[in-house]
């Protein structure tokens, strides 16, 4: 009975992690779409939208990263899937931080690096969601 309760609690905690990661990806996607709109129109407000959306996504990514780190520490690094998921999330956080710093530049200095970094960050965030959901479905969370 204790093992069943422990498995349910761990699965519930992992689902919270999935929700945190899933909140960051639409914000990164919104930043990417705002960067595309800025590249087409050169209207500075699109760059401001992208900057704020990326900042919001970084908050969720940071909380999800901390949560993932706690899961790996509690698991004592035994789960290879947990370490891979943590690695993807660390990459998302680092590229997102670089993206946020790039968007802090002057408007003309942001493009095309900001657009490319937004694309890479969005792809990494979607990969992190896919990996977290796949991990929850297969029951890899122990």
N, C-alpha and C positions, 0 to 999 in steps of 0.2 A: 504494500500500500504506500509506503514511504517513497519508493522509486517512482510510482505513478504520479504522486503529488509533486515530486521534484521535477519530473519530466514536464508536467503541465506548467509549472511555474517557469521553468527555463524556456519553454515554447512561448509562453505569454510575454516574457521579457524580450525574446527575440522578435516577436511581432511588434513590440513597441519600437525596436530598432528599425524594422522595416518601414514603419510609419514615419520615423524621423528621416530616414534616407529618402523616402518618397515625397516628403515635403520640400526637399532641397531641389530635386530635379526640375519641377515646373518653374521654379524661380530662375534656375540657370537657363532653361529654355526661353523664358521671357527675356532674359538678358541677351541671349543670342539673337532673338527676333528684333529686339530694340537696336542691337548693333547693326543688323542687316538694314533696318529702316534708316539708321543714321548714315550708313554707307551709301544709300540711295538718295537721300534728301539733304544731307548735311545740316539738318535741323538739330541744334544743340540739345534740345529737350530730350531727344531719343537717347543721347548719351547719358544724360542724367537719370533717365529711367533705368537704363542698363546698369549704371553704377549702384543704384539703390536695390535693384533686384538681385544683383550679385552679392551685395552686402547681406541681404536677408538670407540668401541661400547659404552663405558662409556661416551664419549663426546655426542653421539646422545641421550643416555638415560638421561643424565643430562639436555640437552636442552628440550627433550620431557617432563621431569618431571617439569621443570619450566613452560612450556607451559600448562601442565595439571593443575598445581597449579593456574595459571592465570585464566583458564577456570572455575575452582571451585570457586575462589574468585569472579569473575564477576557474577557467577550464585548464589552466596551467600550460597552455600552449599545446595541448594534446590534439586538438582538432586542426587538421591541415586546412580544412575548408574555412575555419574561422580566421586563420592567419592570412589566407588568400584574400578573404573579404576585407580584413583590416588593411592589407596592402593596397587594394583598390581604393579604399576610402582615404588612406593617407595620400595617395597620388591625386585623388580628387581634391582634397583639401589644399595640397601644395600648389597645384595648377590653378585652383580657384583663388588662392591668395595672390599668386603672381598676376592673375587676371584682374583682381581687385586693385592691385597696385598699378597696373597698366592703365586702368580706367581712371585713376586719380590724376593722370597727366592732363596736359592741355588738350583740348578737343582735337586739334590737328595731329598731335603726337600719339593719339590713341590708336588710330587706324594704320595699317591693317592688323597689327599685332593683337589688338583687343578682340577683333572679330575671330581671328584664328584661335586665340586662347579660350574664347567663349564656346567655340565649336568643340574643342578638345575637352573642356570642362563638362559640357553637357553630355558628351559621349561617355566620359568616365562616370558621371552621375547615373546615367541610364544603365551602364554596366554594373554599377554597385547595386542598383535596385534589382536588376535581373539576378545577380548572384545571391542577394539576400532572400529574394522570393524563392528561388530554386532551392536554396539551402533550407528554407522553412518547409517547403513541400516534400522534400526527400527525407525530412526528419534527421538531417545531419546535425542539428543542434542537440547536444547531449546535456 
